[in-house]
Structures are given as structure tokens and as C-alpha cells.
Amino acid sequence: MKKFYISGLLLLALIMTSCNGDDGLIPIIDDVDTGPVTPLVFETNLSEMEIFSGELSNLTPDSNVHLYDLNSRLFSDYAHKQRLIRIPEGKAMQYNGDSSFPVYPDNTLISKTFYYYEDEGNISSNKIIIETRVLIKTEGTWKLGNYIWNNNMTDAIYSDDGSIVPISYLDAEGITQEVQYQIPSSEDCITCHHNYETVRPIGPKLRAMNFNPNNEETSINQLQHFINIGLLEGVSNISDITVLADWEDEVNFNILERGRAYIDINCAHCHQPGGFVPTGFLLDFRLETEFSETGIYTHRGQIEDRVQSTTPIYLMPQIGRSIVDSEGVSMLIEYLEAIEE
């Protein structure tokens, strides 16, 4: 009887010690008091979203918000874009063997702020901040929201409505440029971000982030930086992830790589299976699609015409630009001529 009593005491002590976790054993009960995570929602004011700290117009990321950039970028009437991502504490993006989108945890927030400098030749000049687009992932689903900045640039207000904002600025040569900047409506946003019945991000694919942005947050490869700070898991060697060509880089990438990269980032979100364009199954502009199956060669004449057009409905892309991307189009024509050979 005494033996059983002693054994019982030892077992009780072991259980209590395990719960304390002081001896390295895994606690029996975990996160009992944490409760469910409150899903993110779109607040009325951008200042309530905890994306920025300090004076809002400085666009200073909050302490748990991280800068990111893309190797090739979507053209938006020459507007600058500040891209930010916030991953919930203790969570990370997960690499699943695909160089496109990682698996983002719930309560991930991605933002993109569009602005011009009053004087593009002087980046210390005032910013003309127009809008901040925000994606939040809750309960496995991405939701889209847009915040329109007030004239004083002290805050931005949530809006589902699209509008045209006249912008005037000095370009790098000191020439005044006028842009009829298009703020998309919520329906416009869904048009570009919709694939089959799913809403998802467009730009932040791993292959598009696999480079050295040399920004104020990191001077090393961006994905390696994310791994180092615990924001990306599931990959130990970033060379396992492909690299999207920088279409502006003539030194490290050839014209075929640059042309495909430009089409991928500017056109493929609609021109792919499940994309908004009804003929998406005939035109699959995704980088991972074999060239012979993209439809690029067959439709090269239309591509050349539409990227140079400013006619509504006919121009491509139809949403997000009102002028021609002169540098991008020049490169793209060179690419289209190269594939004819």
C-alpha cells in the first residue's frame, strides 16, 4: 500500500513539473488563456490600422511592419509605391515548393501606398500621397480595402468608390507633367485580384521578391532577410526559388527574360486561367507557362497596339494607367520583335 502511495506522489509531482515547463518537458496545456485571435477589419481611418507610426505623411512603417519590393513592378502612371507587409507575431510566410505565392497566415496585412514627389528631381520635396491599398487575410480569405488621402495628407479614409484625381508634378528633367490618376473602385480591385472564386494578392510572389532591394531595412537578399528575422519558413536555400527578371536590367537579363517578366507582372493577373478576361484560357501570360502555350506570339500584334493605346476599353492594362509606359513599351516592342525571329 505504501508503494502505491509513493508512486502516486511521484506521478503527481511529474505532472506538476511538466506543466511548469521548467525541466524542458512540453507543457500539457498550451495557450489556454490566449483565446481566439481577433480577425483584422478595415477601420474608417488609415491611422487606426496600425501600419504607420508617427506623422502619417512620413510613411514610417510601424515597428512590426516590414518593407518589401518587387524585382519588376506593375506600371501605374509613374507613381511611386511603398509596399509593406505585417505578419502576425509568432507566425511566418510558408514556402511550399512554389516560387509564386507563399502561404500567408491569417491576419497578414499587405499595403501599397501610391504617391508622387512634387519635384521628382528632388526626393526631399513634398510627397503627393494619393491612396493606400490594403489587403487583409482573415479566416483563410483575402479582403480588399482602399484608403483615400485627404488634401493635407494627415490621414486617409476608407472608400469603396473610384475616382479621377488630377496630379501635377515636375519630372526629373524639370518638366511639368499632368496625370489623370485613377483611383480604383472596390469592383476594379476585385477585377484584378480575382481568380476563379478567390481573391488574392498580385505582386508579392517569392520569385518577384528574390533579389536585393537595398532599401533602408535590408542590404541583403530580401528573402534571406525574411528568413533571418523569422518571417519566411520552409526554405533553407533561396537558390531553390526562381528569380523574376528585372525588365529594366539589360546587363543581367536578356530581352526574352525581360519581356516575359514585364508581361507577367503587368498582364498575367487577368490573362490566365480563372482570370477576369473571358479569353483567359487562350492567353496564359504567367511566367511559369511554357511560351508555346501563352498565346503571346499569336497575339503579338494586339499586344503591341494595346500597350501603346490610351483609348478606354482597348488599352492594356485597362485598370491602373491613363498614359503610356514609354520605357516599358520600348522594351516590350524589342521583345515582340525578338520572338518573331
C-alpha positions in Angstrom: 0.0 0.0 0.0 2.8 2.3 0.9 4.5 1.7 -2.5 1.3 2.7 -4.4 1.1 5.9 -2.3 4.7 6.9 -3.1 4.2 6.1 -6.8 1.1 8.3 -6.9 3.0 11.2 -5.3 5.9 10.8 -7.8 3.4 10.8 -10.7 1.6 13.9 -9.4 5.0 15.7 -9.0 6.0 14.8 -12.5 2.7 16.1 -13.9 3.0 19.4 -12.0 6.7 19.8 -13.1 5.7 19.2 -16.7 3.0 21.8 -16.5 5.6 24.3 -15.2 7.8 23.5 -18.1 11.0 24.2 -16.0 12.6 20.9 -16.9 12.3 21.3 -20.6 9.3 19.0 -21.0 6.5 20.1 -23.2 3.6 21.6 -21.2 0.4 19.5 -21.2 -1.8 22.5 -21.6 -0.9 25.2 -24.2 -2.3 28.7 -24.9 -5.3 28.1 -22.6 -5.6 31.8 -21.7 -4.8 33.3 -25.1 -8.3 33.0 -26.5 -9.2 33.2 -30.2 -7.3 35.7 -32.4 -9.5 38.7 -33.3 -9.7 38.9 -37.1 -8.5 42.1 -38.8 -11.1 44.6 -40.0 -10.9 47.7 -42.1 -11.2 50.7 -39.8 -12.6 54.0 -41.0 -9.3 55.8 -40.9 -5.9 54.6 -42.1 -4.3 55.9 -38.9 -6.3 53.2 -37.0 -4.9 50.3 -39.0 -1.5 50.4 -37.1 0.5 50.3 -40.3 2.5 53.5 -39.8 4.0 55.2 -36.7 4.5 58.9 -36.1 3.2 61.5 -38.5 1.3 59.6 -41.1 2.6 61.5 -44.2 6.2 60.4 -43.4 5.1 56.8 -44.2 7.2 55.4 -41.5 6.4 51.7 -41.0 5.2 50.6 -37.5 7.7 48.5 -35.6 6.2 45.2 -36.7 5.6 46.3 -40.3 8.3 45.5 -42.9 9.2 47.0 -46.3 9.3 44.8 -49.3 9.8 45.5 -53.0 9.5 43.7 -56.3 12.2 43.0 -58.9 9.8 44.1 -61.7 6.8 46.3 -61.0 3.4 47.0 -62.3 3.2 50.3 -64.2 0.8 52.9 -62.6 1.3 56.2 -64.4 4.8 56.6 -63.0 3.5 56.7 -59.4 5.9 55.6 -56.6 4.8 52.7 -54.4 5.7 51.9 -50.9 5.0 48.2 -50.2 4.6 46.9 -46.7 3.7 43.6 -45.0 2.8 42.8 -41.5 2.8 39.1 -40.4 1.2 38.3 -37.0 3.6 37.9 -34.1 4.9 34.3 -33.9 3.8 33.5 -37.4 5.6 33.4 -40.8 5.0 33.0 -44.5 5.5 29.4 -45.5 7.3 28.2 -48.6 5.5 25.2 -50.1 7.9 24.5 -53.0 6.2 27.0 -55.3 8.1 30.1 -56.4 4.9 32.0 -56.8 2.8 32.8 -53.7 3.9 31.6 -50.2 1.2 30.5 -47.7 0.3 33.6 -45.7 -1.0 33.1 -42.2 -4.3 34.6 -41.1 -4.2 38.2 -40.0 -1.5 39.0 -42.6 -1.8 42.6 -43.8 -0.3 43.9 -47.0 -0.4 47.6 -48.0 0.7 49.6 -51.0 0.8 53.4 -50.9 0.9 55.4 -54.2 2.5 58.8 -54.3 4.5 61.3 -56.4 7.1 63.8 -55.4 6.2 67.4 -56.2 9.7 67.6 -57.7 10.9 64.2 -59.0 14.4 65.6 -59.3 14.4 66.3 -55.5 13.2 63.4 -53.4 13.3 65.6 -50.3 10.4 67.6 -51.8 6.9 67.1 -50.6 5.1 63.9 -51.4 1.7 64.0 -53.1 0.2 60.9 -51.4 -3.0 59.6 -53.2 -4.1 56.3 -51.9 -3.1 53.3 -49.7 -4.5 49.9 -50.8 -4.7 47.3 -48.1 -5.2 43.5 -48.2 -6.0 41.6 -45.1 -6.3 37.8 -44.7 -8.9 36.6 -42.2 -10.3 33.1 -41.8 -8.4 31.9 -44.9 -9.8 34.7 -47.1 -8.3 37.8 -48.5 -10.2 41.0 -48.3 -9.5 44.3 -50.2 -9.8 47.8 -49.0 -8.7 51.3 -50.1 -7.9 54.5 -48.2 -8.0 57.9 -49.9 -5.7 60.5 -48.5 -7.0 63.9 -47.6 -5.6 67.1 -49.2 -3.5 67.9 -46.1 -2.2 64.3 -46.0 -2.9 64.0 -42.3 -5.0 60.8 -42.8 -6.8 58.6 -45.3 -10.4 57.5 -45.3 -11.7 54.1 -46.3 -13.7 54.2 -49.6 -15.2 51.7 -52.0 -15.6 54.4 -54.7 -13.3 55.0 -57.6 -12.4 58.5 -58.8 -10.1 60.5 -61.0 -7.5 62.7 -59.3 -5.6 65.3 -61.3 -1.9 65.3 -60.4 0.7 67.9 -61.4 4.4 67.4 -60.7 7.8 68.2 -62.0 9.6 65.3 -63.6 13.3 64.6 -63.3 14.0 67.0 -66.1 12.1 69.8 -64.5 9.1 69.5 -66.9 5.6 69.7 -65.6 3.7 66.5 -66.0 -0.1 66.2 -65.7 -1.7 62.9 -64.9 -5.4 62.0 -64.5 -4.7 59.4 -61.8 -7.3 56.7 -61.5 -8.2 55.5 -58.0 -9.9 52.1 -58.5 -13.3 51.3 -57.1 -13.7 48.1 -55.0 -15.1 46.4 -58.1 -12.0 47.4 -60.0 -9.8 45.9 -57.3 -11.7 42.6 -57.4 -11.4 42.6 -61.2 -7.6 42.4 -61.0 -7.3 40.4 -57.7 -9.9 37.8 -58.6 -9.0 34.3 -59.8 -11.9 31.9 -60.1 -13.8 32.4 -56.9 -10.7 33.5 -54.9 -9.3 37.0 -54.1 -5.5 37.0 -53.6 -2.5 39.4 -53.9 -0.9 40.0 -57.2 2.6 41.3 -56.7 4.3 39.6 -53.7 5.3 36.3 -55.3 8.5 34.8 -53.9 10.3 34.9 -57.3 9.5 38.7 -57.5 11.0 39.3 -54.1 14.1 37.1 -54.6 16.6 40.0 -55.1 18.5 42.6 -53.1 16.3 45.8 -52.9 19.0 47.6 -50.9 16.4 49.7 -49.0 16.5 51.2 -45.5 15.5 47.8 -44.0 17.9 45.4 -45.6 21.0 45.4 -47.8 20.9 41.7 -48.4 18.7 39.4 -50.5 15.1 40.2 -49.4 14.0 36.6 -48.9 17.2 35.8 -46.9 16.3 38.8 -44.7 12.8 37.5 -44.2 14.3 34.1 -43.2 16.7 35.7 -40.8 14.0 37.7 -39.0 11.6 34.7 -38.9 9.1 35.9 -41.5 9.7 33.1 -44.0 9.9 29.5 -43.2 10.1 26.2 -45.1 13.2 27.1 -47.2 16.8 26.9 -46.2 18.4 27.9 -49.6 16.9 30.8 -51.5 18.6 29.5 -54.7 15.8 26.9 -54.7 13.4 29.7 -55.6 13.4 31.1 -59.1 14.1 34.8 -59.8 11.8 37.1 -61.8 13.9 39.2 -64.2 14.1 42.9 -63.7 12.8 44.1 -67.0 14.9 47.3 -66.7 18.2 45.4 -66.2 19.9 44.9 -69.6 23.1 43.6 -68.0 21.9 40.6 -66.1 18.9 39.6 -68.1 18.3 39.1 -71.8 15.4 40.5 -73.8 13.4 37.3 -73.7 13.6 37.2 -69.9 12.8 40.9 -69.5 9.8 40.7 -71.9 8.3 37.8 -70.1 8.8 39.4 -66.7 7.0 42.6 -67.9 4.1 40.7 -69.3 3.9 38.5 -66.1 3.7 41.4 -63.7 1.5 43.7 -65.8 -0.8 41.4 -67.6 -0.9 37.9 -66.2 -3.2 38.6 -63.2 -6.1 38.8 -65.8 -4.7 36.8 -68.7 -4.5 33.3 -67.0 -7.0 30.5 -66.3 -9.6 31.9 -63.9 -8.6 35.5 -64.6 -11.0 38.3 -65.4 -10.5 38.2 -69.2 -13.1 35.9 -70.8 -10.3 34.7 -73.2 -8.0 34.0 -70.2 -7.8 30.3 -71.1 -6.5 31.2 -74.6 -4.0 33.7 -73.2 -2.0 32.5 -70.3 0.7 35.1 -69.7 2.0 33.6 -66.4 5.8 33.3 -66.3 5.6 29.6 -65.4 3.6 28.8 -68.6 5.5 27.4 -71.5 6.0 30.1 -74.1 4.3 28.0 -76.8 1.1 27.8 -74.7 0.9 31.5 -73.7 -0.6 32.9 -76.9 2.0 35.8 -76.8 3.4 35.0 -80.2 0.0 34.7 -81.9 -1.3 37.9 -80.4 1.9 39.9 -80.5 0.3 42.5 -82.9 -2.5 43.2 -80.5 -0.2 43.3 -77.5 1.9 46.0 -79.3 -1.1 48.0 -80.2 -2.9 47.9 -76.9 0.1 48.7 -74.6 0.6 51.9 -76.7 -3.1 52.9 -76.6 -4.8 55.3 -74.2 -8.3 54.5 -75.6 -10.6 53.2 -72.8 -11.6 49.6 -73.2 -8.9 49.0 -75.8 -5.8 49.9 -73.8 -4.0 47.3 -71.8 -3.9 47.0 -68.9 -7.4 48.6 -68.7 -7.2 49.5 -65.0 -4.5 51.5 -63.3 -3.0 53.5 -66.2 -4.0 56.5 -68.3 -0.7 57.2 -70.1 1.8 55.0 -71.9 4.7 53.4 -70.1 7.3 54.8 -72.6 10.3 52.8 -71.3 8.4 49.6 -70.8 6.7 49.7 -74.2 10.1 50.4 -75.9 11.5 47.3 -74.3 8.3 45.3 -75.0 8.4 46.1 -78.7 12.0 44.9 -78.8 10.9 41.7 -77.1 8.0 41.2 -79.5 10.3 41.7 -82.5 12.8 39.2 -81.0 10.3 36.4 -80.7 9.3 36.9 -84.4 12.8 35.7 -85.5 
